[in-house]
Amino acid sequence: MMRLPKMEHISPSTGEEVCALLDRHRAEAKVLAGGTDLLVACKLHNIKPAILISLKKIEEWKGMTIHEKGELEIGAMTTLNEVRYHPYVMKHYPALSQAAATVGTTQLREMGTIGGNLCLDTRCIYYNQSESWRKSRSICFKMGGDLCHVIPKGRKCFANFSGDMAPALISLNAEIKLLSRSGQRVIPLEDLYSGNGKDPLTLKPDEVLTEIILPPPMNRQSSAYLKYRMRGAICFPLVGVAVSLHMETDGRCKDCRVVLTALGPKPIVVPQINIFLNGKTLTTELIEESGEKVTHSGNPIPNTSGSTPAYRRRMAGILTRRALLSVYKNLGLIL
């Protein structure tokens, strides 16, 4: 039986208290949102925090607000099921609702939060194992060593980012609010991710994610998120693809954002698709070619179970084509 290590649990009431605690305890502390991923990591002894700082009491970080111009603000402590079933999200940001629906199970979505999913740790078959299993091997970058078991000559950790919410939100041009002792800053969500599997987030030591901001929905815009995984529930993505498409009134593509997850240490934006489709009327041939371009965009390595890197690349292209077709139909267009 896996047991949690002994930890102190602190439940502050304000964001300022959270930042002060993070600043004081630094590496000894971890922020606890829903706990669906963090507590599993603690049981595996992947991480051994002395202090858990719970955000449960901070009410202002829960729920969603629709502003007069249509901008949507989502508190970081809003549960995934709340996001999934919110009528405004389902109507105007379908990729976000679809991504939330793919995370874990109903019970996990009732506990898991959107902020927690954005701040997921990276994963690797050599890291997400029991402590006794890891002791039989040399210490890798992720655990503080100086080697990678997957890329022996690699100079950094290549553990995989496998969050579902990040690609959907990035495709929708989301921004996030971060709070620290020095104040608040707003950055594009894409900038939250470092690309280094060992330290995947760019958060400062005393900084915490408080809110996600989505721009107002536009006419003739829709989105979709599709996921390839081993089972129909519970599993992390082996590949996830988010597509957001904005069309001109005459049917030409004005903007297309494609974002991939689970193919590297951070979400992958594929800008060449927007360049390729911009100003064009979508056809079956263009969608097929777009999928082919995406196939060559990611560079997965064999650090996850259930599928080979080559097949994951292939599925990225297939899911891109399916997502583009889905979005095109959502806009009432016919190829």
FITI-391473 format. One record per residue (C-alpha): residue in one letter; x, y, z. Coordinates in steps of 0.1 Angstrom, whole numbers, plus 5000, padded with zeros to 4 digits. Layout:
<nodes>
aa | xx | yy | zz
a | X | Y | Z
...
</nodes>
This chain:
<nodes>
aa | xx | yy | zz
m | 5000 | 5000 | 5000
m | 5013 | 5035 | 4991
r | 5011 | 5059 | 5020
l | 5015 | 5096 | 5020
p | 5046 | 5109 | 5037
k | 5043 | 5131 | 5068
m | 5035 | 5166 | 5058
e | 5023 | 5198 | 5074
h | 4990 | 5210 | 5059
i | 4983 | 5248 | 5059
s | 4951 | 5263 | 5045
p | 4954 | 5301 | 5041
s | 4925 | 5324 | 5034
t | 4941 | 5349 | 5010
g | 4964 | 5349 | 4980
e | 4988 | 5371 | 4998
e | 4992 | 5345 | 5026
v | 4998 | 5318 | 4999
c | 5026 | 5339 | 4983
a | 5042 | 5347 | 5017
l | 5042 | 5310 | 5026
l | 5057 | 5300 | 4993
d | 5084 | 5327 | 4997
r | 5092 | 5315 | 5032
h | 5093 | 5278 | 5026
r | 5104 | 5277 | 4989
a | 5113 | 5241 | 4978
e | 5099 | 5226 | 5009
a | 5063 | 5236 | 5000
k | 5039 | 5226 | 4973
v | 5005 | 5242 | 4964
l | 4975 | 5219 | 4967
a | 4945 | 5225 | 4945
g | 4924 | 5194 | 4938
g | 4952 | 5170 | 4947
t | 4943 | 5144 | 4921
d | 4979 | 5144 | 4906
l | 5000 | 5159 | 4934
l | 4989 | 5134 | 4961
v | 4997 | 5105 | 4938
a | 5032 | 5119 | 4933
c | 5036 | 5122 | 4970
k | 5026 | 5086 | 4976
l | 5052 | 5075 | 4950
h | 5077 | 5097 | 4968
n | 5084 | 5114 | 4934
i | 5082 | 5146 | 4955
k | 5085 | 5149 | 4993
p | 5072 | 5183 | 5003
a | 5073 | 5192 | 5040
i | 5044 | 5215 | 5036
l | 5012 | 5214 | 5016
i | 4996 | 5249 | 5010
s | 4959 | 5243 | 5003
l | 4940 | 5268 | 4982
k | 4906 | 5254 | 4992
k | 4896 | 5284 | 5013
i | 4903 | 5311 | 4987
e | 4868 | 5317 | 4973
e | 4878 | 5344 | 4949
w | 4898 | 5319 | 4928
k | 4867 | 5298 | 4922
g | 4840 | 5301 | 4895
m | 4837 | 5320 | 4862
t | 4829 | 5356 | 4853
i | 4816 | 5367 | 4819
h | 4823 | 5404 | 4813
e | 4802 | 5429 | 4794
k | 4823 | 5425 | 4762
g | 4823 | 5387 | 4764
e | 4857 | 5381 | 4780
l | 4856 | 5351 | 4802
e | 4876 | 5348 | 4835
i | 4880 | 5314 | 4851
g | 4893 | 5311 | 4886
a | 4922 | 5286 | 4890
m | 4903 | 5267 | 4916
t | 4873 | 5261 | 4893
t | 4867 | 5224 | 4890
l | 4870 | 5207 | 4856
n | 4833 | 5196 | 4857
e | 4823 | 5232 | 4862
v | 4842 | 5242 | 4831
r | 4829 | 5212 | 4811
y | 4793 | 5219 | 4817
h | 4792 | 5257 | 4817
p | 4768 | 5268 | 4790
y | 4789 | 5298 | 4779
v | 4820 | 5276 | 4776
m | 4801 | 5249 | 4756
k | 4787 | 5275 | 4732
h | 4817 | 5297 | 4726
y | 4848 | 5277 | 4736
p | 4839 | 5241 | 4727
a | 4875 | 5229 | 4727
l | 4878 | 5238 | 4764
s | 4846 | 5219 | 4773
q | 4858 | 5189 | 4753
a | 4892 | 5190 | 4769
a | 4877 | 5191 | 4804
a | 4855 | 5161 | 4795
t | 4885 | 5139 | 4786
v | 4904 | 5144 | 4820
g | 4902 | 5114 | 4843
t | 4868 | 5103 | 4854
t | 4837 | 5121 | 4867
q | 4849 | 5117 | 4903
l | 4883 | 5131 | 4894
r | 4868 | 5160 | 4875
e | 4847 | 5169 | 4905
m | 4880 | 5173 | 4925
g | 4905 | 5184 | 4899
t | 4908 | 5221 | 4890
i | 4916 | 5239 | 4858
g | 4946 | 5256 | 4875
g | 4959 | 5223 | 4888
n | 4957 | 5207 | 4853
l | 4976 | 5236 | 4838
c | 5004 | 5232 | 4864
l | 5007 | 5194 | 4860
d | 5042 | 5180 | 4865
t | 5057 | 5163 | 4835
r | 5057 | 5125 | 4832
c | 5081 | 5097 | 4822
i | 5080 | 5059 | 4825
y | 5113 | 5061 | 4844
y | 5100 | 5087 | 4868
n | 5063 | 5079 | 4876
q | 5072 | 5047 | 4894
s | 5075 | 5036 | 4930
e | 5105 | 5046 | 4950
s | 5117 | 5010 | 4953
w | 5115 | 5006 | 4915
r | 5135 | 5038 | 4909
k | 5162 | 5027 | 4934
s | 5173 | 4999 | 4910
r | 5184 | 5025 | 4884
s | 5207 | 5054 | 4882
i | 5193 | 5088 | 4893
c | 5179 | 5107 | 4863
f | 5176 | 5145 | 4857
k | 5141 | 5146 | 4870
m | 5151 | 5132 | 4903
g | 5182 | 5154 | 4907
g | 5207 | 5132 | 4888
d | 5228 | 5139 | 4857
l | 5214 | 5115 | 4831
c | 5183 | 5107 | 4810
h | 5174 | 5070 | 4807
v | 5155 | 5077 | 4774
i | 5181 | 5099 | 4757
p | 5214 | 5087 | 4772
k | 5234 | 5117 | 4758
g | 5207 | 5142 | 4765
r | 5216 | 5173 | 4784
k | 5182 | 5180 | 4800
c | 5151 | 5162 | 4811
f | 5127 | 5152 | 4783
a | 5098 | 5141 | 4806
n | 5064 | 5146 | 4788
f | 5038 | 5173 | 4795
s | 5004 | 5156 | 4794
g | 4979 | 5182 | 4804
d | 4946 | 5184 | 4784
m | 4935 | 5219 | 4793
a | 4967 | 5238 | 4782
p | 4965 | 5230 | 4744
a | 4928 | 5240 | 4743
l | 4934 | 5273 | 4761
i | 4965 | 5282 | 4742
s | 4946 | 5276 | 4709
l | 4921 | 5301 | 4722
n | 4948 | 5327 | 4730
a | 4943 | 5325 | 4767
e | 4962 | 5345 | 4792
i | 4968 | 5338 | 4829
k | 4971 | 5359 | 4860
l | 5000 | 5351 | 4884
l | 5003 | 5365 | 4919
s | 5034 | 5369 | 4939
r | 5046 | 5391 | 4968
s | 5058 | 5417 | 4944
g | 5023 | 5420 | 4928
q | 5003 | 5406 | 4899
r | 5014 | 5399 | 4863
v | 4995 | 5387 | 4832
i | 5012 | 5365 | 4806
p | 5001 | 5344 | 4776
l | 4995 | 5309 | 4789
e | 5020 | 5296 | 4764
d | 5048 | 5314 | 4784
l | 5040 | 5293 | 4815
y | 5059 | 5263 | 4801
s | 5097 | 5262 | 4800
g | 5103 | 5232 | 4777
n | 5125 | 5216 | 4804
g | 5110 | 5184 | 4817
k | 5127 | 5187 | 4851
d | 5113 | 5222 | 4858
p | 5084 | 5225 | 4834
l | 5069 | 5257 | 4847
t | 5083 | 5293 | 4847
l | 5066 | 5303 | 4879
k | 5087 | 5323 | 4904
p | 5093 | 5306 | 4938
d | 5066 | 5327 | 4955
e | 5042 | 5328 | 4925
v | 5008 | 5311 | 4921
l | 4984 | 5309 | 4892
t | 4951 | 5326 | 4902
e | 4930 | 5331 | 4870
i | 4927 | 5322 | 4833
i | 4915 | 5349 | 4809
l | 4898 | 5341 | 4776
p | 4893 | 5368 | 4749
p | 4857 | 5375 | 4738
p | 4844 | 5350 | 4713
m | 4842 | 5361 | 4676
n | 4817 | 5355 | 4649
r | 4825 | 5326 | 4627
q | 4850 | 5311 | 4651
s | 4849 | 5276 | 4666
s | 4873 | 5251 | 4682
a | 4878 | 5214 | 4690
y | 4900 | 5192 | 4711
l | 4906 | 5155 | 4704
k | 4927 | 5130 | 4724
y | 4944 | 5097 | 4717
r | 4948 | 5075 | 4748
m | 4949 | 5038 | 4758
r | 4915 | 5038 | 4774
g | 4883 | 5058 | 4771
a | 4888 | 5073 | 4806
i | 4914 | 5079 | 4833
c | 4944 | 5079 | 4810
f | 4967 | 5108 | 4802
p | 4969 | 5116 | 4765
l | 4994 | 5099 | 4743
v | 4986 | 5127 | 4719
g | 4962 | 5156 | 4722
v | 4953 | 5181 | 4695
a | 4934 | 5214 | 4699
v | 4923 | 5235 | 4669
s | 4908 | 5269 | 4669
l | 4895 | 5282 | 4635
h | 4883 | 5317 | 4626
m | 4867 | 5322 | 4592
e | 4861 | 5353 | 4570
t | 4825 | 5360 | 4559
d | 4834 | 5347 | 4525
g | 4846 | 5313 | 4539
r | 4883 | 5320 | 4537
c | 4905 | 5311 | 4567
k | 4914 | 5342 | 4588
d | 4932 | 5325 | 4616
c | 4939 | 5288 | 4625
r | 4957 | 5278 | 4657
v | 4968 | 5242 | 4662
v | 4984 | 5231 | 4695
l | 4996 | 5197 | 4705
t | 5001 | 5180 | 4739
a | 5020 | 5149 | 4751
l | 5046 | 5151 | 4723
g | 5073 | 5169 | 4744
p | 5081 | 5187 | 4777
k | 5056 | 5215 | 4769
p | 5025 | 5221 | 4746
i | 5036 | 5226 | 4710
v | 5021 | 5254 | 4689
v | 5022 | 5247 | 4652
p | 5024 | 5281 | 4635
q | 5030 | 5268 | 4600
i | 4994 | 5256 | 4598
n | 4981 | 5292 | 4602
i | 5006 | 5304 | 4575
f | 4996 | 5275 | 4552
l | 4958 | 5280 | 4555
n | 4956 | 5318 | 4559
g | 4934 | 5334 | 4532
k | 4924 | 5301 | 4517
t | 4891 | 5283 | 4515
l | 4894 | 5250 | 4532
t | 4892 | 5219 | 4510
t | 4896 | 5182 | 4517
e | 4931 | 5184 | 4501
l | 4942 | 5213 | 4523
i | 4930 | 5196 | 4554
e | 4948 | 5164 | 4544
e | 4980 | 5184 | 4538
s | 4976 | 5202 | 4571
g | 4975 | 5169 | 4589
e | 5006 | 5158 | 4572
k | 5024 | 5190 | 4582
v | 5014 | 5184 | 4619
t | 5027 | 5149 | 4617
h | 5062 | 5163 | 4613
s | 5058 | 5190 | 4640
g | 5063 | 5170 | 4672
n | 5093 | 5149 | 4682
p | 5081 | 5124 | 4708
i | 5105 | 5100 | 4724
p | 5098 | 5065 | 4740
n | 5092 | 5078 | 4775
t | 5056 | 5067 | 4778
s | 5038 | 5034 | 4776
g | 5011 | 5024 | 4752
s | 5023 | 5036 | 4718
t | 5054 | 5042 | 4698
p | 5068 | 5077 | 4690
a | 5061 | 5071 | 4653
y | 5025 | 5061 | 4659
r | 5020 | 5091 | 4682
r | 5033 | 5114 | 4654
r | 5009 | 5098 | 4629
m | 4980 | 5102 | 4653
a | 4988 | 5139 | 4657
g | 4981 | 5143 | 4620
i | 4950 | 5122 | 4620
l | 4935 | 5141 | 4650
t | 4943 | 5174 | 4634
r | 4924 | 5165 | 4602
r | 4895 | 5152 | 4623
a | 4895 | 5184 | 4644
l | 4896 | 5207 | 4614
l | 4867 | 5188 | 4599
s | 4847 | 5190 | 4631
v | 4853 | 5228 | 4635
y | 4844 | 5234 | 4598
k | 4811 | 5216 | 4604
n | 4805 | 5235 | 4636
l | 4806 | 5267 | 4616
g | 4779 | 5253 | 4593
l | 4802 | 5249 | 4564
i | 4803 | 5220 | 4540
l | 4834 | 5208 | 4521
</nodes>
